[in-house]
Amino acid sequence: MINTDRTVVGARLAGAVAKQYGNTGFSGQITLNFHGSVGQSFGAFNLPGITLNLEGEANDYVGKGMHGGEIVIKPSAAATYDPAKNVIIGNTCLYGATGGSLFARGLAGERFAVRNSSGKAVIEGAGDHCCEYMTGGVVVVLGPVGCNVGAGMTGGLAYFLDEDGSFPTKVNPEIVQIQRVKTGCRQATTL
């Protein structure tokens, strides 16, 4: 199997499930495990009942148009790098998601969760324009982000771990409101 096969298999599977059961009628569980690098749009249009596990890294548009199910991406067991300091998924991931969950052990590229309306995600950091035009869903970012966070964001919740206190300078303040969440030992910031 090559990386283009790993890219289309999720979309084709979701298409086949939707053709027979619609977007929400499938009551079974399908889990696929992948290893290596995948190309564009891994897990595009994923549906409830489908779990895609990847040990490796993925290019842009992971979870594009995702409607349900789960995508889990973690580095190879043989990786010698720190996942919290390296990009594991590319740009514009979770674009237009209407459901489902994405978990990535590593950083995302730019424009993470753009136009997300109901997807949930946990990542270890992101580039510029995180949560741009987001209308719903929940995003948790456990590391650094670039500039212009929350530009045009009209709904949903986003939690950002702000260990150095610099997060407010990275937010586009036109529409979103920043609130601090304080616990006994750490601070997080939410939009």
Legacy VTK file of the C-alpha trace (Angstrom):
# vtk DataFile Version 3.0
C-alpha trace
ASCII
DATASET POLYDATA
POINTS 191 float
0.000 0.000 0.000
1.334 3.465 -0.885
0.421 6.835 0.644
-2.230 7.651 -1.981
-3.975 4.374 -1.119
-3.973 5.368 2.555
-5.504 8.706 1.562
-8.465 7.496 -0.461
-9.386 4.402 1.530
-11.090 6.444 4.288
-13.126 8.537 1.853
-14.088 5.489 -0.204
-15.083 3.569 2.904
-17.180 6.496 4.167
-18.800 6.754 0.730
-19.661 3.068 0.674
-21.114 3.221 4.207
-23.116 6.375 3.395
-24.451 4.822 0.193
-25.887 1.885 2.117
-26.771 3.472 5.499
-26.804 7.258 5.014
-24.742 9.588 7.177
-25.995 8.290 10.524
-27.672 4.912 9.943
-24.609 2.671 10.322
-24.674 0.978 13.746
-21.560 -1.160 13.390
-17.908 -0.440 14.085
-15.071 -0.468 11.554
-11.501 0.135 12.713
-8.615 0.473 10.278
-4.963 0.695 11.344
-2.338 2.368 9.152
1.438 2.789 9.382
3.654 5.305 7.579
3.039 8.572 5.771
-0.308 9.417 4.226
-1.096 12.048 1.635
-3.880 14.615 1.374
-7.298 14.274 3.026
-6.756 11.288 5.320
-10.132 10.494 6.901
-12.071 12.898 4.696
-15.842 12.588 5.200
-15.397 10.052 8.014
-18.689 8.768 9.443
-19.936 7.525 12.825
-18.744 3.987 13.519
-15.476 4.364 11.585
-12.162 4.677 13.440
-8.941 5.379 11.557
-5.707 4.878 13.500
-2.455 6.074 11.967
1.006 5.457 13.335
3.051 7.884 11.263
2.212 11.321 9.873
-0.365 12.868 7.572
-0.402 15.681 5.038
-3.021 18.455 4.674
-6.814 18.197 5.124
-6.949 15.398 7.718
-10.608 14.965 8.676
-11.901 17.289 5.954
-15.701 17.291 6.045
-15.622 14.698 8.834
-19.157 13.828 9.973
-18.403 11.360 12.755
-16.183 8.569 13.936
-12.652 9.004 15.155
-9.218 9.692 13.702
-6.169 9.027 15.889
-2.681 9.948 14.691
0.502 9.282 16.629
4.176 9.119 15.700
5.814 5.884 14.730
7.003 3.830 17.685
10.489 4.169 16.196
10.361 7.995 16.118
13.234 9.683 17.925
11.742 13.195 17.991
9.586 14.954 20.587
5.982 14.869 19.239
5.081 18.045 21.144
7.655 19.953 19.069
7.050 18.473 15.623
4.282 18.665 13.042
2.412 15.380 12.627
-0.550 16.635 10.537
-0.490 19.265 7.810
-2.519 22.370 7.056
-6.283 22.910 7.060
-7.121 19.796 9.056
-10.670 19.302 10.360
-11.851 21.743 7.680
-15.637 21.907 7.624
-16.079 19.068 10.113
-19.667 18.449 11.197
-18.882 15.804 13.816
-16.426 13.194 14.972
-13.195 13.400 16.942
-9.566 13.934 15.905
-6.655 13.217 18.233
-3.113 14.014 17.099
-0.009 13.450 19.213
1.994 16.297 17.750
1.527 19.680 16.111
-0.899 20.651 13.352
-0.008 23.021 10.526
-1.823 26.255 9.732
-5.606 26.826 9.626
-6.507 23.999 12.001
-10.285 23.471 12.514
-11.271 26.099 9.945
-15.048 26.175 9.464
-15.413 23.399 12.047
-19.067 23.240 13.095
-19.275 20.198 15.393
-15.983 18.295 15.370
-13.904 17.717 18.483
-10.113 17.658 18.537
-7.074 17.478 20.767
-3.678 18.484 19.347
-0.339 19.553 20.825
-0.030 22.879 18.970
-0.875 24.582 15.673
0.320 27.175 13.200
-1.383 30.443 12.237
-5.176 30.905 11.917
-6.236 28.124 14.315
-10.059 27.919 14.681
-10.638 30.425 11.871
-14.359 30.781 11.015
-15.220 28.030 13.488
-18.955 27.875 14.246
-19.157 24.973 16.718
-17.343 22.014 18.162
-14.586 21.828 20.756
-10.847 22.162 20.153
-8.147 21.609 22.788
-4.604 22.781 21.987
-1.958 21.627 24.465
0.922 23.679 23.091
1.945 26.766 21.123
-0.070 28.362 18.318
0.675 30.952 15.670
-1.080 34.274 15.109
-4.666 35.175 14.159
-6.343 32.573 16.380
-10.137 32.646 16.229
-10.463 35.036 13.295
-14.136 35.059 12.288
-14.964 32.418 14.916
-18.665 32.688 15.792
-19.249 29.555 17.868
-17.779 26.542 19.561
-15.198 26.346 22.318
-11.433 26.307 22.049
-9.096 25.671 24.972
-5.431 26.653 24.758
-2.754 25.772 27.275
-0.940 29.084 27.797
2.140 28.227 29.821
4.103 31.402 28.993
1.194 33.875 29.083
1.637 34.977 25.446
-1.598 33.551 24.066
-3.692 36.773 24.185
-1.298 38.434 21.718
-1.997 35.675 19.184
-5.787 36.032 19.160
-7.754 38.008 16.598
-9.992 39.996 19.009
-12.664 41.126 16.511
-15.325 38.600 17.520
-13.992 36.201 20.173
-13.739 36.704 23.875
-10.877 35.291 25.930
-11.558 33.787 29.332
-9.012 32.250 31.683
-9.664 28.823 33.156
-7.692 28.409 36.356
-6.972 25.191 38.193
-4.738 24.408 41.109
-1.526 24.214 39.112
-2.029 25.381 35.497
-3.790 28.025 33.445
-5.618 27.462 30.210
-7.262 29.964 27.924
-10.563 29.478 26.163
-12.226 31.292 23.268
LINES 1 192
191 0 1 2 3 4 5 6 7 8 9 10 11 12 13 14 15 16 17 18 19 20 21 22 23 24 25 26 27 28 29 30 31 32 33 34 35 36 37 38 39 40 41 42 43 44 45 46 47 48 49 50 51 52 53 54 55 56 57 58 59 60 61 62 63 64 65 66 67 68 69 70 71 72 73 74 75 76 77 78 79 80 81 82 83 84 85 86 87 88 89 90 91 92 93 94 95 96 97 98 99 100 101 102 103 104 105 106 107 108 109 110 111 112 113 114 115 116 117 118 119 120 121 122 123 124 125 126 127 128 129 130 131 132 133 134 135 136 137 138 139 140 141 142 143 144 145 146 147 148 149 150 151 152 153 154 155 156 157 158 159 160 161 162 163 164 165 166 167 168 169 170 171 172 173 174 175 176 177 178 179 180 181 182 183 184 185 186 187 188 189 190
